[in-house]
Amino acid sequence: MQRPENEGSRIPIDQCLFGYDDGHRLISSSARLSDEVIAQLLPLTDLAPGVMLGSQASYWTGVPLPGAHSYALMRTWAAPEKKRPGCVWTHVLFVRFADFALVGDLLSVAAFMRRPVPGEELNAAYGHALTCKVVIETNPGTLLTYEHRVQLIRALYGAREPSSRQVRAPLGILDAAVFAVWSQQWPRLRRSFSFCTAGSQRVEARRSSRFDLIIFQGTPHENTFDLTPPTNWEELAADDLVQQQPTELRKFLWRYGSDVDDGFAGFEILVSLFLRTRVNLLQGKSLQESLAMARRFSADQAMLLKKELRQKTPFSLLPPTDSLDTLRWQLTNEKSNDPLLIERMAALNEHWKGRPKEVIAVVDQATNTNPEIGALALTHLASIVDAKTFWAATQEFPKVRGALTRMRPELLDSAGLDTVDDSEVCELIAASGPFTDYLSPRILSRLLMRADPKCVQIGYRFFADRLQHVILGRMDAAKGTKGPKQLHSQWLGVLATSTDRTLRALREVAIQRTSTLAEVAAILNHDSGPVLEGGPDPWATALGMTTVDDSIEPDRQLFLVFLIAISLVKAVPSSCALAKFAFDEVHFDLSSQRMSWPANLMLQRHLPSLGWWNDWDKCMRLRAAIVNLFKWAGLGLDELLQVTSHSYIQAELTRLWNDKHWV
């Protein structure tokens, strides 16, 4: 907004004169005044009720005249030359509202006031418009005492009720201070400000309500100054009245008061904000307090101030603000229908890499204080968080952590999950499931690192279809030199809870080591009923995919005996593959009496009986069982002989193959 320079600006000013002519009336005017304006001016230009005015004394009145689109500045003198007591002359100058921005100091207008000279032609003197050169006085308040300045600032802007905007002082002593106060005001406030520098306290109830500020006549020895120490804002505003203009404060008031309707209530807020914002960067507590202070204006007031507190513009008189701290305020104090709120959420992107914990804290605060806006913030944040930073940043904010993992379940598939305790992991998975086919095994593999029974229950609940698959794969991988640590027994027990699922998984998981198959067989209790019902196919398929035969005693012997047992359940080609793998070692252990008692018992349960005379020969029974298996499976002698590399055993197998008595 343009302000007057020291060389001055020229503005047209209309004038008029009121005085006594068979009653108090309009004597002369440079402009045609409406009846409404004349009616408004008549009582204001007459002697104020109860005021005693000496022959050389005068007082000032200022009122806005919306009907004339002007501000009326009036000076009233006694007119003792008139025969009737109480007569006065009042000179009125009209400053157009449109020229307010050019008037830096009311004194430059007041300088055109003059009392009529006896004998002069009044129409000639007051019937033409003036051209006023308005300037900024270099030191307009040299005669203003500190007490007077504070007294007026406090009365006008510190009073909670309009009736309290009253000061008591000798006539004329505060005139310059009142002019300085008017000059400090921004144009919009001036358009609503009325004052009178003379009044009688005896008629206070009838007279004071006409003015925003009235000075009652007192004696020179009266001291009505409020001795309360001034606040910071009062001290700054009072100081500004005597400074070379325009000061930084006055520029601030003029810019940010431009859209404030109630300037009397807003003056203190604006000056206090000016004090608080004298920093290079507005952030943290100072920013929060500044935004809270601006919010004291109603929703449709001080819009420019509120906007520039949130986002610096080229002509802003405010320091730059921390965008994250600004967003923190908006998310917790503003409505979700703010059209700029989504745009301002870019602060989350801007600060996520450098200040992730603060970003999470902002969103957490929003979700706790304003759920609707908090939901918007969470949605925006979910699109930018990265798993690498997420877990450390959300450590102290479980509510935000839970919400984001529900929106982005893939965050659970990250190393940071290892830093979270079992109980919380279970809660997060329970709240975020079910999961996609891609994500399920990945999250489950991380869950398998935990031993808490609750984790196993969560595994059953959300990953039942893939649970056995992942457990088998993890068991096999753990046996490698660089594999993960062994699974806890809680998870291994899962394999036995659903034999069908485990057998199905054996067909589908590429197990590399026979030691893993041996462990699975032991967990399933070898030749238990459900395992036998599953038949040889799952084991033959799994064995066919192994690449490392690393099973060792004593588990190996039981495993090989189990393979013989399961192969004898059903005569199919897959059974013969199991027999080829296990027969030679089992036959050797049996013939050399190296077989353990558990293995012996298992084998006996599945060998055929050859009659009481031959049942003692377990090796023969084993050979007969294998011969029968290959014949019933439809395979030839050459296939059978592949079960062993020993020629004498091959000879026995050939004899049994050809002897119909035994087979």
SETI-223808 format. One record per atom (N, C-alpha, C): x, y, z. Coordinates in pm, whole numbers, plus 50000, padded with zeros to 5 digits. Atoms other than C-alpha are relative to their C-alpha. Layout:
BEGIN
XYZ/...
This chain:
BEGIN
500864988050000/500005000050000/500895012450000/499174988050012/501425033949900/499835009050120/500014990649888/502325056950185/500645013049954/499444987250045/503175094350157/501485001050026/498584997549982/506775103950107/500195013550068/499754987749924/508435132550295/499705012649920/500274987850076/508015156550002/498515002949991/501424997249988/504285152450047/499204996149877/500965002750107/501225144649838/498875010150012/501074990049998/498445168849742/498664993149981/501345005750009/494845159549804/498975011250012/501054989949987/491615179749761/499224997850130/500765000849876/489725187550083/498885010349995/501114990749986/486265202550109/499935005050142/500114994049867/485445225050403/498645006450017/501214992349971/482535241650574/500165006650136/499954992749874/481855264850865/498614999950062/501234999049922/479195262251134/500175011150103/499964989449900/478315290951361/498605005250030/501304994749957/475565312851508/499505010249899/500714990450085/473125330451275/498524997550022/501385002649959/469765332351445/499834985150030/499955014249967/470615298051583/501254993749939/498805006850050/473475273751530/499674993149869/500345005350132/473585264551163/501254999749911/498965000150101/475715258350854/500095013949938/499804986550051/477215291550748/500484999849856/499415000350135/479265282750441/500574986149975/499465013250034/480405251550254/500505000049857/499465001150136/482575243049953/499334988849922/500695011250066/480435212549878/498545000150041/501415001149967/476745205949868/499834988150094/500165010449899/475995186450186/498554995450005/501365005449991/473005163750216/499395003750134/500694997149874/470395170150482/500444990350109/499595010149901/471505137950651/501345003750062/498684996349949/475125149650680/499905012550086/500164987849920/474075184250802/499394996850135/500655003849874/471815168551062/500984993050093/499015006949918/474705146951181/501035009750055/498964990749958/477115176351199/499505010750097/500504989049917/474855201651371/500304998250149/499695001349857/475125187151726/501494998850027/498575001949978/478795178651679/500765013249990/499304987250017/479725213851573/499565010450102/500434991049892/477785230551855/500854997450123/499225001449877/479345235552198/499614987150072/500255012649931/479725202252373/499335002850133/500734997649874/477265200152666/500934999050121/499245000049876/478835209152996/501415005049988/498624995750020/482075222052843/500095015150019/499724985749980/483435255752960/501165003649908/499014996950102/485325271452670/500395014750009/499514986349991/487515302152716/500065006649864/500064992450124/487705329552454/501114995949902/498905003850088/491035316552318/500144984849987/499885014749997/490415279552377/499274993749882/500675007650106/489375253252126/500124985150032/499875014649987/488815215952104/499724993849864/500065007250128/488795189551830/498984988650007/500935011250014/486245164651708/500294993249866/499815007450126/486655137551446/498994988849992/501005010750019/483935114951308/499994995749854/500205004550138/483495093350997/498595003449954/501304996850060/480665103750765/499784990749880/500195009450112/479765072950555/499135005849890/500884994350102/477025092750381/500725009349906/499214990850083/479635117350250/501294993449950/498795007350037/482345090650197/501255007650044/498914991649952/484565113050406/500124999050151/499784998749856/486035118450749/499975014850034/500124985949962/485115151250922/500905003050118/499164995149891/487845167751127/499525014150034/500624987349959/486405196851328/500815006450113/499424992449889/487875224151544/498985010550042/501044991249947/485565244051768/500645010650090/499544988749919/486295279051911/498795007050063/501054991449943/484275301152141/499815012249909/500324988150081/482545330351966/499445010950092/500494990049904/482355357352237/499465012549933/500494988150069/481675383751972/498504999249973/501445001550015/478205369451939/499335003550132/500654995249878/475735384052183/499424988650084/500625011049926/474235350852275/501104991550065/498985008149931/476235331152540/500054985949939/499835013850044/477655297152434/500144998449851/499855001350145/478025305652068/501424995549965/498695005150042/480895288351881/500125000949849/499675002250140/482595286851545/500614985949988/499395013250024/483425252251409/500354998849853/499505002150136/485585247251103/500084984949977/500035014350032/485085213350935/500784997649871/499275004350119/487535197150692/499604985649967/500455013350043/486415166750489/501144992949926/498975008350064/489115140750413/499314987849940/500685011150065/487845116150158/500624986750045/499525013449963/488075079550259/501044995149898/499105004850106/489795073049926/501415005550015/498684993849984/492665096150030/500684996250131/499435003449869/493265080350372/501424994549990/498695006350011/496245060550248/501115010249977/499004989750027/497975093150154/500265008950120/499874991249883/497495109950491/500824992850106/499155006449901/500435099650702/499875006150136/500074993149872/499895125550973/498825009749996/501194991549996/496635142451069/500375014650022/499584986249978/498585173451170/500115007849870/499864993250128/499205181050803/498655004749946/501354995550034/495425183750760/499555010750098/500434990649896/494825201451090/500605013849982/499354987050020/497205228750982/499145009649919/500874991550081/494465242050749/498825005550080/501094994949917/492095249051038/500255014750033/499854986149957/491405285751109/498665005450049/501194993549942/488985306351312/499625011849912/500424988350081/486895332251124/500575013150058/499514986849960/488335367351132/498835009849993/501124990550001/485865394551229/500015008749874/500174991350115/484565413050925/500294993649866/499685006050130/485745388150660/498744994049936/501095006050075/483465374550391/500104984850017/499915014249963/482725339250519/499834990949879/500175008550118/481515325150190/501284999849915/498754999450076/484695336750020/501094992050069/498955006749923/486825322150301/499774984950007/500285014149974/485045288750346/499164993449889/500865005550104/483085283750028/500744993449886/499235006350109/485895268749817/500794988250058/499225011849957/487765235449832/501465003850016/498594997749973/491345233849959/500824989149932/499045010250044/494365215949820/501024998550112/499195002249880/496225200550110/501244991949964/498765007550016/499845189950097/500244992250129/499855008349879/500005160850340/501434994950007/498595003949981/503445153150482/500124991850127/499675007149878/505055131850743/500915009250081/499174991349916/506315153751022/501224992150048/498775007149965/509905145551110/500004995450145/500065004149860/509155143651481/498685004950057/501324994649969/505435147251534/499665000150147/500425001049861/505445139051902/500995005450100/498984995049907/508215159452059/499375005550127/500664994349882/505685175152295/499134989850074/500835010349936/503995142052383/500774993350112/499345007049890/504865128352724/499714985149990/500175014550003/505305090952769/498704996150068/501235003149926/502465090553022/498765002449914/501164996950084/500055107352779/499834989749890/500095009850108/500905083252501/499464986650049/500475012849945/500445052252714/498555001150044/501374998049951/497285066952863/499004998649886/500935000850112/495645070752521/499974985949938/499945013650056/496855037052386/499204990450088/500695009149907/495555019352695/498505002550000/501434996849996/492225037852696/499304995349873/500675002850127/491525032052327/500024985249964/499875013850047/492824996852267/500034989650111/499945009649890/493154981452608/498684998750072/501305000449931/489604989152724/499174988649946/500855011250043/487324959252717/498605004549961/501324994750033/484174980652694/500175013949940/499904986550059/483645011652472/499825011150102/500244989649899/482395030752778/501255003050081/498774997849924/485885027152924/501025008249923/499064992650083/487525046452638/499885014950030/500144986249952/487575078852838/501265003750076/498804994949933/490435100452961/499655013550061/500234987049936/490445129953199/501315007849999/498804991850011/492915158353128/499595014449974/500284986050031/493105196453101/499795001849850/500354997650140/491705210052774/501255002949917/498924997550096/494165208352485/501284992550025/498715006049968/496915189152661/500264987149923/499845012850070/496255156752473/499675001049851/500384998650140/495375171352132/501034993449907/498965005650087/498715162451972/500064984850011/499985014549981/498565127552123/498854993349924/501155005650073/495105121751974/500304999949851/499644999750141/496365132751632/501004988949967/499005010550023/499305108951665/499344986249998/500715012849997/496955080151754/499244998049869/500745000950127/494755087851450/500964997049886/499035001850109/497835089551226/500584986050000/499475013749989/499025055751354/499044989749943/501025009650043/495775039151255/500064997749850/500095003250142/495405021550924/498665005149947/501194993650057/492735035050682/498684993850044/501275006349964/490075009550769/499595003450143/500314996549861/490325017051141/499615014750010/500354985849998/490255054651078/498545002249960/501374998250049/486945050650896/498954996950106/500965002949893/485355038651220/500345007350130/499534993649877/487235060351472/499425014050016/500524986649968/485495090051633/500585004450134/499424995049875/486895112451904/499535014350025/500254986149961/486325144752091/500935003250116/499024996649897/488945162752298/499425008650111/500634992449892/486405180252520/498674993650035/501265005649955/483565166552727/499835002650147/500294997949859/481895169953061/499604986750062/500305012749937/481845140553295/498594999850059/501354999449944/478535152853433/498964995049900/500955004850101/476875144053104/500554987749928/499325011650059/478935112853043/499014989949942/500945010450044/475965089853015/499365003749867/500664995850123/474465110752732/500975002549886/499094994950101/477585122152550/501074989949955/498825008050031/480365096252568/499724989149899/500305011150090/478555069652370/500125004049854/499854995750139/478905091252056/501404997549945/498595000250042/482695087052047/500724987450049/499145011149958/485255059552058/500995004750106/499084994549901/487525082552258/499525014050036/500404986649955/486515112452468/500895004050116/499134994749894/488665134652688/499175009850082/500764991349911/486885150052984/500915010750057/499224988849947/487985183653112/500394997650146/499505000849863/490135182853422/500835012250030/499174988649961/492315207353612/501464996649973/498585002550028/496065211653545/500684991550106/499345007249891/496855195753881/499474985850017/500545013649989/494775164553829/500944990049934/499195010850058/496685132353770/499154987449995/500865011850015/494435105253633/500724988849928/499225009950073/497265085353476/500014986750075/499955013549944/497035047753533/501464996350023/498615002649965/500245038953716/500434985649975/499635013950031/500135002353609/501084999849893/498935000450102/503384994453421/499434995349867/500535003850131/502704992153047/500474986049960/499605012850057/502714958352878/500915002649881/499084998550113/505124951852593/499315006349879/500684994650118/502544959252327/499635014650021/500334986049970/501434991652500/501245008749986/498764992350005/505025003152531/500445002349855/499594998650139/505794996252164/499085009649925/500954991450070/502605013252038/500195014550042/499784986349952/503235043752257/501295005849945/498724995750054/506835045652140/499875003849852/500164997850144/505745044151775/499395013649970/500664987150023/503715076151817/500985011449980/499034989050009/506885097251835/501184996549910/498905004150088/509025078751578/499855006249862/500014996050140/510005090551232/499214989549920/500905009350069/507395075151002/500384998549854/500745011249941/506665051550850/500934989950067/499205010049929/508075027051107/499614986149952/500315013950035/508174989451064/498674995850062/501275003449935/505304986551313/498845005649919/501134993950069/503145010851121/499774993249864/500185007550125/503804992750792/499274987050028/500635012649962/502814960750968/498525002050028/501404997349967/499594975751105/499195003149875/500744996250120/498614990650771/499774988149907/500175011550090/499194958250581/498994990050057/500795011049945/497574933650819/498735004650070/501274995049949/494874956450957/499025003049890/500834995850114/493504962250608/498704992249988/501255007750009/490894934450640/499494996150139/500495002149863/490164937351013/498895010250026/501134991049978/486724951751089/500085007050135/499934994249866/487064956851464/501455002950034/498614996449979/490374974751472/500355002850144/499714997149859/490024984951837/500374987250075/499685012949938/489974948551946/501234993849934/498915006350072/492484938551678/501345006850017/498754992549990/495084965351752/500994992950092/499115006849905/496524947552055/500554987149940/499565012650060/496654914551865/501095002649896/499044997250106/498484930051570/501345004750056/498734995249942/501054948351782/500724988550071/499385011449931/501644917151993/500604990349899/499455008750105/502104896851676/501265005949938/498804993550052/504564922351545/501194997150091/498925002749905/506634918151861/500464985549992/499675014349996/506484880251846/500694995449873/499485004750129/507474878051481/501285007249958/498734993650035/510704897951496/501154989950009/498995010550003/512814867151421/500314996749854/499635003750137/514604853051117/499164988549946/500825011450038/512534821151116/498984997650111/501085002349903/509194816051286/499764985050009/500125014449984/509104781151428/499694996550144/500205005149866/508284759851728/498945007550079/500964993849910/506574776252022/499605013949952/500324986550047/506814811351875/498994999649886/500945001350111/505044800351560/498634995650050/501285005049949/502374781151749/499245011350071/500654989149928/501684811251973/499545011049904/500404989850098/501614834851674/498744995849926/501195004950068/499114813151491/498785000150091/501104999749904/497024810051805/499515014350021/500364986049983/497104847751842/499185004949880/500744995950120/495974852951481/498614993949999/501305006749998/493134828851546/499005007150090/500934992249918/491684853351795/499105008749912/500884993350096/490354871351490/498944990049954/501055008950049/487064857451366/500404994149865/499605007950117/487134833551071/500165008449874/499964992050122/486534860450807/500825012850016/499204987949975/488904886350956/501494996749991/498545001250005/492664892150911/500434988649909/499715011150089/492734868150619/501415000949941/498664998450055/495934882850475/501054995950103/499075003749893/497714879150808/500064984850015/500045014649981/496574843150848/500674992849884/499405006350117/497614834750494/501525001150004/498564998050006/501084849750523/500724994350122/499395007449890/501664833550861/500264985649960/499865013950044/501264800250683/500914998649879/499245001150124/502944808250355/500505013849959/499434986950031/505324836650279/499735003849855/500244994750134/504454858549981/501045010849972/498954990250033/506674883749794/499935012950081/500124987249930/505284913749986/499734998250149/500285002849858/504924897350325/500965007850089/499184993349898/506184916250629/500304990550116/499765010149899/506444883850826/501224991749962/498855008650033/509514861550853/499504986849943/500425013450048/509464827650680/499674991050119/500425008949892/507814800450884/500454985849970/499695014250015/508774764450944/498754992949950/501195005750063/506414746150711/499434988250077/500495011549924/506224715150930/499295004550126/500664994849880/505434734751245/498685006949963/501254993850045/502854754251046/498934989449975/500955010850026/501234722250928/499524993650129/500395005649869/501264709251286/498815008050056/501094991549950/499084738751382/498734997949918/501185001350085/496774735351084/499284986850021/500605013249987/496214698351129/499224998450130/500665001649870/495174702451491/499005011150031/500844988749966/493294735251473/499055004549889/500834995250109/491664739151133/499084988949947/500995009450051/488834722450944/500534992949875/499525008250111/489334695050689/499555005149864/500474995150130/487434714150420/500815012049950/499124989550048/490214739950389/500594995649866/499555004650132/490954738150013/501514999849985/498554999550012/494624746050069/500704989850089/499385008849902/495164720050339/500764988549932/499335011050069/495974691550100/501305004949936/498804994450063/498414714049916/501105002150104/499014997349897/500104723350241/500584987450061/499475012649948/500574686850327/501334996549934/498695002150062/503584688850098/501125001550102/498984998749894/505434698350418/500404986450054/499665013449955/505244661650514/501054993949908/499005004950096/507114652350195/501335007050022/498804991749991/509574680750242/500894996050117/499225002449879/510624670450592/500124985350038/499985014049959/510174632550592/501424994550013/498655005649996/513804624550514/500845005850113/499164993749899/515364649650751/499405000050140/500644998849868/512794650751034/498834990250013/501125009650002/510774618551022/499244999050132/500695001049871/510034617151396/499085011850021/500854988249985/508694652451390/498774999049910/501135001850092/506544644251088/498974990750064/500915009549935/505074614251272/499315006650118/500594993249884/504534635651583/498895009649957/501024990850052/502604661251376/498734992349966/501175007850042/500314634851229/499334993650122/500575006049879/499864618051568/499165010250076/500744989449932/498804650951723/498685002849928/501224997450078/496314656351442/498964989050022/500965011049983/494744621851482/499365000350138/500544999649864/494294627751854/499075011850024/500784987949972/492804662651834/498945002849895/500954997250108/491024663651499/499974987949906/499975012650075/490264628651364/499775001649851/500304998550143/488874641051033/501235004749924/498774995350064/492004660650947/501114989850018/498995010349976/494144633651105/499944989049895/500165010350103/492714608750855/500605004649868/499404994650122/493714631550567/501534999650007/498555000049982/497224634950708/500574986049989/499535013950007/497564597350749/500014995049855/500075004250140/496464591550391/501175005749921/498884993750071/499054616250266/501324993950044/498755005449948/501784602650492/500244985849950/499855013850046/501104566950383/500624999249862/499485000250137/502074576450030/501495003449994/498604995650007/505544588850128/500934992550095/499115006549903/506824567750420/500804988949932/499185011150048/509664543750351/500324990950118/499835009949894/510244511750545/501315001950076/498704998349936/513864520550619/499945009350119/500104989949895/512894550350832/498804997850091/501325000749936/509384540650935/500044995150144/500125006249868/509974518451237/500655008250110/499354991649899/512424540851421/499205012750024/500744987449987/510324571751351/498704998350077/501315002149936/507104556251482/500084993050134/499825007649876/508564540051792/499155005250115/500754994049890/506834564352027/498565003449962/501334996450047/503644567051823/499274987549948/500635012650042/501864533151818/498725001949921/501254997850072/498594547851695/500265002849853/499654997050138/500174562151381/500634987849934/499365012050054/502294530851335/498954989949956/501055009550034/499194509051342/499195004449880/500804994950111/497244531451106/500754998749867/499235000450124/500064532850851/500244985749952/499815013950043/500684495250852/498704994249945/501275004450058/496984490050788/499855005349857/500104994150133/497214513450491/501104994949907/498865004850079/500614500350377/500534987150063/499565012649936/500894463550487/501424996049963/498655003850042/504144460250293/501085005350095/499044995049901/505824480450571/500384989150099/499705011149909/505634448550778/501114991149943/498945007850063/508044432650530/501285008149994/498754992349994/511124451450645/500774996250124/499135003849889/514064446250875/499645007450128/500364992349881/512744473051107/499014992850090/500965007649919/510044448851222/500714992350110/499255007549900/512784430451412/500175007750130/499824991849879/512984459451658/498725001050083/501294998949933/509324455851759/499744987450082/500235011749915/508284433052046/498894991249944/500925010150054/506244401451983/498555004250010/501404996549979/503024414652129/499535010449899/500404989550094/502974445851911/499994994749857/499975005850134/503954426251600/498704992449973/501245007550017/500974403451656/498815009449979/501094990350014/498664433351697/500025006549862/499894993550130/499974449851381/499574990649887/500385009550105/499604418551170/498514997250004/501435002749987/496144411551310/499175011449944/500764988350047/495034446951225/500185002549851/499674996850139/496624447450879/499574989349900/500345010850091/495594413650737/498575001149949/499175010150068/494574396050524/500955006249896/498944994950086/497544399150290/499954993649861/499955005250138/498224393749921/500854987449996/499215012250017/499734361549790/501495003049999/498584996350003/503004379949736/500515003350140/499544995049870/503164395550081/499924989550110/500225009749892/501914366250290/501264992450039/498815007649959/505054344350275/501135008750052/498924991149958/507344374150322/499795004550145/500284996049862/505614386150637/500104988050093/499945012149919/505294350650763/501444996250032/498605003549976/509024344850722/500605008550112/499534991549891/509614374350957/499344996050132/500695004449880/507044361551200/500634987350056/499405012749957/508834327851211/501235001850088/498834997549917/511794344251383/499645001750147/500474997549864/509674348351696/499444987250062/500395012449931/508924321851960/498725001350081/501194998049917/505914337252131/498824991949944/501175007650046/502854314052115/498965008649929/500944991150068/500794344352015/500355001549852/499584998850140/502864346851698/499564987849921/500445012250067/502054310751616/498505000749971/501444998650019/498354317951665/499695009549884/500194990650111/498594347751430/500354993249868/499645007450120/500354325151180/498884991049953/501155008350034/497444300651194/498875008349940/501174992050037/494934328651159/500115006049860/499884992450124/496334347150862/500764992749888/499155006150102/498714323450683/499824984949995/500235014549992/497114289150721/500344993049870/499785006650129/497314281350349/501484999149963/498594999650037/500994289850327/500934996950116/499185001249880/502174283250680/500984988449989/499115011650008/503554247850624/501065002049892/499034997650107/505204258550300/501195008250050/498934991049954/507134286750464/500834993350108/499255006849893/508054265850767/500974989949940/499115009850063/509454238050546/501185006849932/498914992850066/511424262750339/500995005750099/499124994149898/512774279450651/500834989250070/499265011149938/513724246150809/501174995949912/498965004350093/515664236550499/501125010349989/499004989350013/517374270450467/500875001150124/499254998749874/518404270050834/501144990050010/498975010249994/520524239150770/501225003649917/498864995650079/522774258050530/501025007350087/498934993749922/526054273250643/499725014850027/500314985849984/524734308750595/498505002450013/501454998949991/521084302050655/499555006950128/500554993849880/518774317850914/500074990350118/499945008449882/518644305251268/498864989850000/500985010749994/516744273851350/498675005150055/501334996249952/513014276651404/499774994950141/500375004349867/511604274951752/499034988349991/500845012049999/509804242751846/498525003349987/501404996050013/506544262351862/499554999349854/500344999950142/506654266051486/500094986149939/499855013550054/507874230751413/498784991650033/501185007449961/504884217651602/498815002549910/501094996850092/502634234551346/499854989149894/500045010150107/503584207451093/499144988250040/500765011649955/501974180651307/498535003050022/501404996649974/498734199851361/499114997649879/500785002650121/497654194851000/500884992049903/499155008650082/499344164950839/499695001649852/500384998450140/497374169450517/500685011949936/499384987950055/498654204950468/501514998349989/498555001950004/502184194450551/500394991049884/499705008950112/502114165850301/499815007149867/500204992450123/500704189250037/501175009649975/498874990850012/503484213950109/501264992749957/498835007850041/506084186050068/500084998849848/500035001250145/504994182849707/500435013049932/499874986950065/505304220249641/501255007850038/498804992849955/508344231849838/501244992349956/498775006550048/511714224349682/501004998750114/499095002449888/513474210049988/501314994549944/498695003550055/517204206749921/500684988650075/499225009149916/518344184250206/499144988650053/500725011549945/517364149450311/499885001050152/500104998349854/518044159650672/498715007350037/501264992949976/515054182950645/498834990349991/501075009950013/512824154550523/499994990650120/499925008849882/514064132850809/499395006950122/500554992749886/513154160051058/498495001149989/501444999050020/509714164550906/499324986750031/500565013249973/509074127150918/499924997350150/500015002049855/510014126651287/498915008450066/501034991349944/507724156251361/498624994149977/501305005950034/504844138151189/499834986150063/500055013049931/505604107351401/500054988449901/499695010350099/506814086751105/498774993149944/501065007850064/504314059351021/498685001050075/501284998049935/501394074351207/498884998749897/501135002250090/497934069251061/499845010649893/500174989650103/497564103150887/501115000049896/498905000350096/501004099550729/499834988549902/500205011550088/500264064850596/498855002349904/501124996950088/496954077250460/500425009149885/499514991150105/498854103350265/500764992849892/499335008150099/500774075850086/501425004549969/498584997550030/504234076049930/500265012049909/499764989750101/503714102849664/500645012950055/499374987649951/504464133849880/501484998350030/498605002249961/507694118350005/500874997249879/499225002650121/508804105749666/500245012949923/499844987150070/508164140149515/501045008650069/499044991849923/510064157749795/501404994649989/498675006050009/512934132949783/500605002349863/499494997950135/513194137449410/500545014149979/499524986150015/513804174849455/501225003050084/498834997549916/516604171249710/501274999649917/498694999650068/520144178849601/501134996450094/498955002949901/522034171849925/499504988850091/500355011049909/521914138550107/500875001350124/499194996649882/523064150650449/499424994650130/500565005449876/520964131150696/501034990850065/499015008049927/523074114450965/499324992550112/500545008049890/522594089151240/499855008650125/500925011550011/520564082751442/498755003149917/501234996350072/517914102551249/499924993149864/500015005450136/518994087950916/499384986049996/500525013750000/518244051751009/498494999750011/501454999349985/514744060251129/499345005249873/500554994150121/514144081350818/499964989849887/499965009850108/515254053550579/499014988750024/500995010249968/513144027750761/498595005349972/501314993850029/510224052250738/499724999949850/500215000050146/510734054950361/499614986149951/500395013650036/510584017150333/498564997550041/501355002449949/507444016750548/498955007049914/500994992650078/505644043750349/499934994949857/500025005450137/506684027650020/499164987449989/500745012650002/505003995250119/498505002150017/501434997149982/501664012850177/499254998249870/500695000250129/500854014549806/501024996949891/499065004150105/502493997649509/499835008949878/500004990750113/503094026149270/501455003249967/498614997050036/506194037749084/500715009150101/499364991049903/506814065049341/500494992250122/499575008449888/507024038349613/501334993249967/498775006650042/509704020449414/501195009550006/498924990149992/511734052949400/500495001450143/499624999349860/511684054549779/500804987650040/499305012449967/512734018149803/501425000149944/498664999350058/515664023849568/500935008550086/499184991049919/516864052049795/500374993750134/499815004249862/516504033850128/500414985450018/499885014349977/516713996050075/501414995750039/498655005249979/520463990250063/500495002550143/499524996949866/521254008450389/499174993050107/500865006649902/518253994250572/500334985050007/499675014350004/519123958650460/501334997450069/498695001749936/522713963450571/499885000950151/500154998449855/521733976550918/499264988150061/500795011249949/519263948250955/500854987250005/499195012250007/521693921150849/501165000350098/498874998749907/524493934551067/499555003050142/500594997849867/522173938651363/500395013850058/499684986349958/522913976351377/498755008550012/501234992350000/519283986651368/499535002850142/500474996049867/517944006051668/498644993750029/501285006049960/515003993451864/498805007449937/501134993150062/512594021351742/499894997149850/500035002750144/513624015351380/499544985749974/500375013950014/513243977951421/498494998250016/501435001249976/509733981551562/499215005649882/500714994050113/508664004551279/500044990749879/499865008650116/510023980851016/499144987550012/500765012349979/508373950251170/498515002149973/501434997250019/504983967351150/499584999349853/500364998950143/505173968450770/500554988449915/499495011350077/507053936350666/498974988849994/500975010950013/504983907350533/500444987650082/499705012549930/504783874250717/500284989049897/499635010950091/506513844650544/499754986350062/500275012749930/505163817950779/500914998850122/499265000449873/506343807951121/501424994749982/498675005850018/509323788950983/501015010349948/499084990250061/510793819350796/499895014350058/500184986249950/509543849850992/501195004950082/498824995649923/512673849651202/501015007549914/499024993950092/514643860150890/499445013449948/500544986750035/513863897750879/500555005149867/499434995550128/516193903650588/499254993849884/500755006650105/514353878050382/498635006449985/501324993650005/511033893850474/500085013649931/499814986950064/512403927850369/500164998349849/499795002050143/513593913850035/498714996049931/501265004450057/510253896649977/499035011849983/500894988250008/508393929250052/500365008949882/499574991250109/510493948349802/499714993549864/500315006950125/510073921749534/498525001349968/501444998650020/506313922049583/499645014349954/500284985950033/506323960249568/500245002649852/499654997250139/508053961449230/499094992449904/500905007550088/505883933549084/498635006549994/501354994049995/502643949849202/499975013949934/499934986850065/503843983449071/500164998949850/499895002050144/504293967648729/501375002549944/498634997750046/508063972048712/500714986749980/499295012350031/510543946348584/501144997150095/498905004349913/513423927248740/501175009749994/498884990750012/515973951448603/499825012350089/500284988649911/514283979848794/500224995850144/499865004849863/514223958649110/501464999350041/498605002149964/517933950949102/500745013250025/499354986949976/518693988249113/499925004350145/500134996149859/517773989049482/501294997250076/498775003349929/521203974749572/501154998849902/498795001550082/524763974049444/500764987250035/499325012249956/525623941249618/499484988149919/500385010850091/525643911049387/499284988550071/500635011249931/524713885249650/498565003450036/501374996049970/521633905549745/499195000149871/500695000350129/520773909649378/499624985649964/500305014050028/520973871749350/498814995250081/501125003949916/518593867149641/498705006249949/501204993250053/516173892449495/499534993249873/500365006950123/516313874249159/499324986750030/500595012949961/515583840649329/498575001950046/501364997549950/512573855349509/499075004249886/500814995550115/511373871949187/499484988149920/500365011650081/511333838049015/499274989250080/500625010249916/510003817749312/498585004250033/501394996249980/506233819449301/499494995950138/500445004249867/506023802549642/500055011550100/499824989349902/507263833249822/499335013249957/500534987250047/505873860649607/498584998149949/
